[in-house]
C-alpha cells in the first residue's frame, strides 16, 4: 500500500459512515401509511374470501404482505375505536365512549390530546405528518395531534359521498365543486402528499376513508359511483339471515315521525337486510376505496418510497351487513350487539423486504395493540404509553415468532366483552341480557349459555 493511502481509505470510510443514517435516527425510520376505512367488515374483501365484491388492489396488498385473520376493534363505533387506535388505550381510559358530535361547546376541542398519540409522537421524532379523510375526534377547522397537513371534514357521519364540506389546510369548500366522489378526493390528496415527500424525512400519512360506511339512510340512496352499473348487473348476494330481535327492538326505540333524513333509521336498517340497493351500494363503495388503495400504492412505487414504507390497512370497527339479521355497527341494536360481525376488522401490513409476502396469521391482534406495535416497528418502542393493555407485534409483522396471545377486550357504552379462543362473554351494565358462547363448539354465536348453571365457573373465570 502506497504511503498515505491507508489514511485516504480511513477518511473515505469515515465519510461513508457519516452519510449512512445510524439505526434509530429519524432518517433511518420507515415511513408509515395507515389506510383506515369506516365500518368495513373483512368479509367484504376478496383476500378474506369474498368472491362477489371486486377488491383487486387490497388483494394485491395482501399478496405482497401479511394478512391477519383475527384482528378486533376495541369499540363498536367510530370515535372510541379511533381514539383507541391512536392512543393504545381502551375507551374507559380515553373517556370517549360514543361517536362525537359535529360541534363542541369547547373551542378547538380535542378528545385525546392529553394522551400519548401516534401522530404527535411521530411528529416529535421528526416525521412529516398528514391526515387525509375522516377525523371524528374533535374540531375539524385546524390541525390537531401534531398533524402538519390537514384535509378532513366536520363530524363523522356520512350523509353523502358527492356533497360534503371539507377542510383542506384552511380552505373550506364543498367537494361537489370538484366533481369528484369524496373517496376519490381523499385519494387524490393522499397522492399529492406522497408526491410532495423528498425522502429526507420519514412521513406518517393517515388516509382515513369514510367509506364504505354501509349505514342507512345513505346505503339506501341510489348508488352514485363508477362501479354502480357493474354491481346493478351483478348484485352481491344478501346474507339472508332472519332479522335479529336486537335490530327489531332498535327500530321500535325510534318514533316513526323522527325528523331525520330517511325517517326511522332502525326501520331503514331492517329494509337494508332485503333491499338489493343496500348491497349494491356497499359493494360500490368498497370498490371505490379499493381503487384508492391502488392509486396510493402506485404513488409509493412511482415516488421510489414503496420499500421504505410500512403500509397498514385496517378499519375502525366492523359492521354487520346481514349477519345474524343485523345491519350496522354496535350502535345499531338494542341492546348493543357485540358479535364478531361487529367486532372483527381487516388488518393487512406490507413493507417489501421487511414483512413476509403472501403470509396469513391467525394470531389475535387487538386494536389497542397497533400503537405500541407501530412505535416499536419504527424504532420508538422505548416511548412510554401509560395505562395501555397493548402489546407490540412488530416482530410478528416481520415474520418472527408471535408473542403470548391475550384475549380480545371490547367496550361500547353499557356493553363489555372478553373473548378467548374458546369462550366469549358479554356482560351488560344497566341492560340485558348477558351472553356466553362456547366458540370452540359454536363459532357462529348462536347458543347463549349465560344462564346455564353448568357454565358458572367459566363466567367466573372470564
C-alpha positions as CSV (number, residue, x, y, z in Angstrom):
1,X,0.0,0.0,0.0
2,X,1.4,3.3,-1.0
3,X,2.3,5.8,1.7
4,X,-0.7,7.9,2.7
5,X,-3.1,5.5,1.0
6,X,-4.2,4.0,4.3
7,X,-5.1,7.4,5.7
8,X,-7.1,8.1,2.5
9,X,-9.1,4.9,2.9
10,X,-9.8,5.7,6.6
11,X,-11.1,9.2,5.6
12,X,-13.3,7.7,2.9
13,X,-14.8,5.1,5.4
14,X,-15.4,7.9,7.8
15,X,-17.3,9.9,5.2
16,X,-19.4,6.9,4.2
17,X,-20.2,6.3,7.9
18,X,-21.4,9.9,8.3
19,X,-23.6,9.6,5.1
20,X,-25.4,6.4,6.2
21,X,-28.1,7.1,8.8
22,X,-27.4,5.5,12.1
23,X,-30.0,2.9,13.3
24,X,-32.8,4.6,15.2
25,X,-32.3,8.1,13.7
26,X,-35.2,9.8,12.1
27,X,-33.8,9.4,8.6
28,X,-33.5,5.7,9.0
29,X,-37.1,5.1,10.2
30,X,-39.6,3.7,7.8
31,X,-42.5,5.8,6.5
32,X,-45.9,4.8,7.8
33,X,-49.0,4.9,5.6
34,X,-52.1,4.0,7.7
35,X,-55.1,3.4,5.5
36,X,-58.2,3.3,7.6
37,X,-61.7,2.5,6.4
38,X,-65.1,3.1,8.0
39,X,-67.4,0.3,9.2
40,X,-65.7,-2.3,7.0
41,X,-66.1,-6.0,7.7
42,X,-63.2,-8.2,6.5
43,X,-65.9,-10.3,4.8
44,X,-66.3,-7.6,2.2
45,X,-62.7,-8.1,0.8
46,X,-61.6,-10.7,-1.7
47,X,-58.5,-11.6,0.2
48,X,-60.7,-12.6,3.1
49,X,-62.8,-14.8,0.9
50,X,-65.4,-12.6,-0.7
51,X,-66.0,-13.7,-4.3
52,X,-68.6,-11.1,-5.4
53,X,-67.0,-7.8,-4.5
54,X,-64.1,-6.7,-6.6
55,X,-61.1,-5.6,-4.5
56,X,-58.0,-6.3,-6.6
57,X,-55.8,-3.7,-5.1
58,X,-56.5,-4.6,-1.5
59,X,-55.9,-8.2,-2.5
60,X,-52.6,-7.1,-4.1
61,X,-51.6,-5.6,-0.8
62,X,-52.4,-8.9,1.0
63,X,-50.4,-10.8,-1.6
64,X,-47.4,-8.5,-1.0
65,X,-47.7,-8.6,2.8
66,X,-49.2,-10.3,5.8
67,X,-53.0,-10.6,6.4
68,X,-54.3,-11.1,9.9
69,X,-57.5,-13.2,10.3
70,X,-58.1,-12.4,14.0
71,X,-57.9,-8.6,14.3
72,X,-60.5,-7.0,16.5
73,X,-61.8,-3.5,17.2
74,X,-61.9,-2.4,20.8
75,X,-65.1,-0.4,20.5
76,X,-68.2,-0.6,18.3
77,X,-68.4,2.9,16.8
78,X,-66.0,5.4,15.1
79,X,-64.8,7.9,17.7
80,X,-63.9,5.5,20.6
81,X,-62.4,3.0,18.1
82,X,-60.2,5.7,16.5
83,X,-59.2,7.0,19.9
84,X,-58.1,3.5,20.9
85,X,-56.1,3.1,17.6
86,X,-54.3,6.4,18.1
87,X,-53.6,6.1,21.8
88,X,-53.4,2.4,22.6
89,X,-56.0,2.9,25.3
90,X,-59.4,1.4,25.8
91,X,-62.5,3.7,26.0
92,X,-62.6,3.5,29.8
93,X,-59.2,5.2,29.7
94,X,-59.8,7.8,27.0
95,X,-63.3,8.7,28.2
96,X,-64.5,8.5,24.6
97,X,-67.4,6.0,24.6
98,X,-69.5,7.0,21.6
99,X,-69.5,8.9,18.3
100,X,-68.7,12.6,18.9
101,X,-71.0,15.4,17.7
102,X,-70.1,17.7,14.9
103,X,-70.0,20.9,17.1
104,X,-68.5,21.4,20.5
105,X,-69.1,23.8,23.3
106,X,-65.3,23.9,24.0
107,X,-63.4,25.8,21.3
108,X,-60.8,23.7,19.4
109,X,-61.9,20.6,21.4
110,X,-59.6,17.6,21.0
111,X,-60.8,14.3,22.6
112,X,-57.3,12.7,23.1
113,X,-54.7,15.4,23.1
114,X,-53.8,14.7,26.7
115,X,-52.6,11.2,25.9
116,X,-49.6,10.0,24.0
117,X,-50.9,9.6,20.5
118,X,-49.5,8.3,17.3
119,X,-49.3,11.4,15.1
120,X,-47.8,13.6,17.8
121,X,-45.3,11.0,18.8
122,X,-44.1,10.5,15.2
123,X,-44.0,14.3,14.6
124,X,-41.8,14.7,17.7
125,X,-39.5,12.1,16.3
126,X,-39.0,14.0,13.1
127,X,-41.8,12.7,10.9
128,X,-43.7,14.8,8.4
129,X,-47.3,14.1,9.3
130,X,-50.6,14.3,7.4
131,X,-54.3,13.5,7.8
132,X,-56.4,13.0,4.8
133,X,-60.1,12.0,5.4
134,X,-62.2,11.3,8.4
135,X,-61.0,12.5,11.9
136,X,-64.1,12.4,14.2
137,X,-62.0,13.1,17.4
138,X,-62.5,16.8,17.8
139,X,-62.8,20.1,16.0
140,X,-62.1,20.0,12.3
141,X,-61.2,23.6,11.4
142,X,-57.5,23.5,12.4
143,X,-54.9,20.7,12.7
144,X,-54.7,18.7,15.9
145,X,-52.5,16.0,17.4
146,X,-49.3,17.0,15.6
147,X,-50.7,16.7,12.1
148,X,-48.9,19.1,9.8
149,X,-51.1,18.6,6.7
150,X,-54.8,18.6,7.5
151,X,-57.5,17.5,5.0
152,X,-60.8,16.4,6.6
153,X,-64.5,17.2,7.2
154,X,-66.5,18.1,10.3
155,X,-68.3,15.4,12.3
156,X,-68.1,11.8,11.2
157,X,-71.4,10.7,9.8
158,X,-71.7,10.4,6.1
159,X,-74.9,11.8,4.5
160,X,-73.4,11.8,1.0
161,X,-70.3,10.9,-0.9
162,X,-70.8,13.6,-3.5
163,X,-71.9,16.6,-1.4
164,X,-69.7,17.2,1.6
165,X,-68.0,20.3,3.1
166,X,-64.3,19.6,3.5
167,X,-61.4,21.5,5.2
168,X,-58.3,21.4,3.1
169,X,-55.4,23.0,5.0
170,X,-57.6,26.0,5.9
171,X,-59.6,26.2,2.7
172,X,-63.3,25.2,3.2
173,X,-65.4,24.2,0.3
174,X,-68.0,21.6,-0.9
175,X,-66.3,18.7,-2.6
176,X,-69.1,18.6,-5.1
177,X,-67.5,21.7,-6.7
178,X,-64.6,19.4,-7.7
179,X,-66.9,17.0,-9.5
180,X,-65.3,14.1,-7.5
181,X,-66.7,11.3,-5.4
182,X,-65.5,12.0,-1.9
183,X,-63.4,8.8,-1.8
184,X,-61.6,9.9,-4.9
185,X,-61.0,13.3,-3.4
186,X,-59.3,11.8,-0.3
187,X,-57.2,9.6,-2.6
188,X,-56.1,12.5,-4.8
189,X,-55.0,14.5,-1.8
190,X,-53.2,11.5,-0.3
191,X,-51.3,11.0,-3.6
192,X,-50.4,14.7,-3.5
193,X,-49.0,14.3,0.0
194,X,-46.9,11.3,-1.1
195,X,-45.6,13.1,-4.2
196,X,-44.5,16.0,-2.1
197,X,-42.2,13.9,0.1
198,X,-38.5,14.4,-0.5
199,X,-37.3,11.2,1.2
200,X,-35.1,13.2,3.5
201,X,-37.6,12.9,6.4
202,X,-39.8,9.9,7.1
203,X,-43.6,10.6,6.8
204,X,-46.7,9.4,8.5
205,X,-49.9,9.7,6.5
206,X,-53.3,8.6,7.9
207,X,-55.5,8.1,4.9
208,X,-58.9,7.8,6.7
209,X,-61.6,6.9,4.3
210,X,-65.2,7.5,5.4
211,X,-66.2,4.7,3.0
212,X,-67.6,2.1,2.6
213,X,-69.7,3.3,5.6
214,X,-72.7,0.9,4.9
215,X,-75.1,2.7,7.3
216,X,-78.7,3.8,6.5
217,X,-80.1,6.0,5.1
218,X,-77.0,6.6,3.0
219,X,-76.8,2.9,2.0
220,X,-80.3,3.0,0.6
221,X,-79.7,6.1,-1.7
222,X,-79.4,5.5,-5.4
223,X,-75.8,4.3,-6.0
224,X,-73.6,7.0,-7.4
225,X,-70.2,5.5,-8.3
226,X,-68.4,4.3,-11.4
227,X,-68.9,0.8,-10.1
228,X,-72.7,1.0,-9.7
229,X,-73.5,-0.3,-13.2
230,X,-71.4,-3.4,-12.7
231,X,-73.0,-4.3,-9.3
232,X,-76.5,-3.5,-10.6
233,X,-75.9,-6.1,-13.2
234,X,-74.1,-8.4,-10.7
235,X,-75.8,-7.7,-7.4
236,X,-74.0,-9.3,-4.4
237,X,-76.0,-12.0,-2.7
238,X,-77.6,-10.8,0.6
239,X,-76.6,-12.7,3.7
240,X,-80.2,-13.7,4.2
241,X,-80.3,-14.3,8.0
242,X,-83.6,-13.5,9.6
243,X,-84.0,-10.2,11.5
244,X,-82.4,-10.3,14.9
245,X,-84.5,-9.2,17.9
246,X,-81.9,-6.6,18.8
247,X,-82.5,-4.8,15.5
248,X,-86.2,-5.1,15.8
249,X,-86.1,-3.5,19.3
250,X,-83.8,-0.8,18.0
251,X,-86.3,0.2,15.3
252,X,-89.1,0.3,18.0
253,X,-87.0,2.7,20.0
254,X,-87.5,5.4,17.4
255,X,-90.7,7.3,16.8
256,X,-91.9,6.9,13.2
257,X,-92.0,10.7,12.8
258,X,-88.4,11.3,13.9
259,X,-87.0,14.3,12.0
260,X,-84.1,12.5,10.3
261,X,-83.4,12.0,6.6
262,X,-84.7,8.5,6.0
263,X,-87.1,8.7,9.0
264,X,-86.8,5.8,11.4
265,X,-83.2,4.7,10.8
266,X,-83.9,1.4,12.6
267,X,-86.6,0.6,10.0
268,X,-84.2,1.6,7.3
269,X,-81.7,-0.9,8.7
270,X,-84.3,-3.6,8.6
271,X,-85.1,-2.7,5.0
272,X,-81.4,-3.0,4.2
273,X,-81.5,-6.7,5.0
274,X,-83.6,-7.4,1.9
275,X,-83.3,-4.4,-0.4
276,X,-80.8,-5.2,-3.2
277,X,-79.8,-1.5,-3.4
278,X,-78.1,-1.8,0.0
279,X,-75.7,-4.5,-1.1
280,X,-75.1,-2.7,-4.4
281,X,-74.2,0.5,-2.5
282,X,-72.0,-1.4,-0.1
283,X,-70.1,-3.2,-2.9
284,X,-69.8,0.0,-4.9
285,X,-68.3,2.0,-2.0
286,X,-65.9,-0.9,-1.1
287,X,-64.6,-0.9,-4.7
288,X,-64.2,2.9,-4.6
289,X,-62.0,2.5,-1.6
290,X,-60.1,-0.3,-3.3
291,X,-59.4,2.0,-6.3
292,X,-57.9,4.4,-3.8
293,X,-55.7,1.8,-2.3
294,X,-54.4,1.0,-5.8
295,X,-53.6,4.6,-6.5
296,X,-51.7,5.3,-3.3
297,X,-49.7,2.1,-3.7
298,X,-48.8,3.1,-7.2
299,X,-47.8,6.6,-5.9
300,X,-45.4,5.0,-3.5
301,X,-43.9,3.0,-6.3
302,X,-43.5,5.9,-8.6
303,X,-42.0,8.0,-5.9
304,X,-39.5,5.3,-5.0
305,X,-40.8,5.1,-1.5
306,X,-42.5,1.7,-1.5
307,X,-39.6,-0.3,0.1
308,X,-39.2,2.4,2.8
309,X,-42.9,2.5,3.8
310,X,-44.9,0.4,6.2
311,X,-48.4,0.2,4.9
312,X,-51.2,-0.8,7.3
313,X,-54.7,-1.4,6.0
314,X,-57.4,-1.6,8.7
315,X,-60.9,-0.5,9.6
316,X,-62.0,1.4,12.7
317,X,-64.6,-1.2,13.6
318,X,-66.6,-4.0,11.9
319,X,-70.1,-3.7,10.7
320,X,-72.8,-6.4,10.1
321,X,-74.3,-6.3,6.6
322,X,-76.9,-9.0,7.3
323,X,-75.0,-11.4,9.5
324,X,-77.3,-12.7,12.3
325,X,-80.0,-10.5,10.9
326,X,-78.2,-7.3,12.0
327,X,-77.2,-4.3,9.9
328,X,-74.5,-1.8,11.0
329,X,-72.1,-1.3,13.8
330,X,-72.7,-1.9,17.5
331,X,-74.8,1.2,17.9
332,X,-77.5,-0.3,15.6
333,X,-79.2,-2.6,18.1
334,X,-81.0,-2.7,21.4
335,X,-79.2,-3.9,23.4
336,X,-75.9,-3.0,21.7
337,X,-74.8,-6.1,19.7
338,X,-71.2,-7.3,20.1
339,X,-70.9,-10.3,17.8
340,X,-67.8,-10.9,15.7
341,X,-69.6,-9.4,12.7
342,X,-69.5,-6.1,14.7
343,X,-66.1,-6.6,16.3
344,X,-63.8,-8.1,13.7
345,X,-61.8,-5.9,11.4
346,X,-59.4,-6.4,8.4
347,X,-55.7,-5.9,9.1
348,X,-53.1,-6.2,6.3
349,X,-49.5,-5.0,6.6
350,X,-46.8,-4.6,4.0
351,X,-43.2,-3.4,3.7
352,X,-41.2,-5.1,0.9
353,X,-38.1,-6.8,2.2
354,X,-39.2,-6.4,5.8
355,X,-42.6,-8.1,6.0
356,X,-43.2,-11.5,4.5
357,X,-45.3,-11.6,1.4
358,X,-48.4,-13.7,0.9
359,X,-48.5,-14.7,4.6
360,X,-51.5,-15.2,6.8
361,X,-51.5,-15.0,10.6
362,X,-54.3,-16.1,12.9
363,X,-52.6,-14.5,16.0
364,X,-55.1,-12.3,17.8
365,X,-54.4,-8.6,17.4
366,X,-56.4,-6.0,19.4
367,X,-56.9,-2.5,18.1
368,X,-55.1,-1.2,21.2
369,X,-52.0,-3.2,20.1
370,X,-51.5,-1.1,17.0
371,X,-49.9,2.0,18.6
372,X,-47.2,0.1,20.6
373,X,-46.6,-2.1,17.5
374,X,-46.1,0.8,15.1
375,X,-43.8,2.7,17.6
376,X,-41.8,-0.5,18.1
377,X,-41.6,-1.2,14.4
378,X,-40.2,2.3,13.6
379,X,-37.7,2.2,16.4
380,X,-39.6,4.2,19.0
381,X,-40.5,1.3,21.2
382,X,-39.0,3.0,24.2
383,X,-41.7,5.6,24.3
384,X,-43.9,5.0,27.4
385,X,-47.6,4.5,26.9
386,X,-49.3,4.9,30.2
387,X,-52.1,2.5,31.0
388,X,-52.2,0.7,27.7
389,X,-53.0,-3.0,27.7
390,X,-51.4,-3.2,24.2
391,X,-48.5,-5.3,23.2
392,X,-46.2,-4.9,20.3
393,X,-46.5,-7.3,17.4
394,X,-43.6,-5.7,15.5
395,X,-41.6,-9.0,15.5
396,X,-44.7,-10.8,14.2
397,X,-45.1,-8.2,11.4
398,X,-41.5,-9.0,10.3
399,X,-42.2,-12.7,10.2
400,X,-40.8,-13.5,13.6
401,X,-42.5,-15.6,16.3
402,X,-45.7,-14.5,17.8
403,X,-45.7,-13.4,21.5
404,X,-48.1,-14.7,24.1
405,X,-51.7,-14.2,22.9
406,X,-54.0,-12.2,25.1
407,X,-57.8,-12.1,25.0
408,X,-60.0,-9.7,23.0
409,X,-61.3,-6.8,25.0
410,X,-64.2,-4.7,23.7
411,X,-66.2,-1.9,25.2
412,X,-69.2,0.0,23.9
413,X,-71.1,2.1,26.5
414,X,-73.0,-0.5,28.6
415,X,-71.6,-3.5,26.8
416,X,-68.3,-5.2,27.8
417,X,-66.8,-8.3,26.1
418,X,-63.9,-10.6,26.8
419,X,-63.1,-13.2,24.2
420,X,-60.6,-16.1,24.2
421,X,-60.1,-18.8,21.6
422,X,-62.7,-20.9,23.3
423,X,-65.1,-18.6,25.0
424,X,-66.8,-15.3,24.6
425,X,-68.5,-13.5,27.5
426,X,-70.6,-10.3,27.0
427,X,-71.7,-8.5,30.2
428,X,-74.2,-5.6,30.0
429,X,-74.5,-3.0,32.7
430,X,-77.9,-1.4,33.1
431,X,-79.1,-3.6,30.3
432,X,-79.7,-7.2,29.4
433,X,-79.1,-10.0,28.5
434,X,-75.5,-11.2,29.3
435,X,-74.2,-13.7,26.7
436,X,-71.8,-16.6,26.9
437,X,-70.7,-18.6,23.8
438,X,-68.6,-21.7,23.5
439,X,-66.7,-20.6,20.4
440,X,-65.0,-24.0,20.1
441,X,-68.3,-25.7,19.5
442,X,-70.4,-22.7,18.4
443,X,-68.3,-20.2,16.4
444,X,-71.4,-18.7,15.0
445,X,-72.5,-17.4,18.4
446,X,-75.9,-19.0,18.2
447,X,-76.5,-20.6,21.6
448,X,-76.3,-18.3,24.7
449,X,-75.1,-20.3,27.7
450,X,-75.0,-17.4,30.2
451,X,-78.0,-18.7,32.2
452,X,-76.8,-22.2,32.3
453,X,-75.6,-23.1,35.8
454,X,-73.2,-25.6,34.4
455,X,-71.1,-22.7,33.0
456,X,-71.0,-20.5,36.1
457,X,-67.3,-21.4,36.6
458,X,-66.5,-20.3,33.1
459,X,-68.2,-17.0,33.6
460,X,-66.4,-16.5,36.9
461,X,-63.0,-17.1,35.3
462,X,-63.8,-14.6,32.5
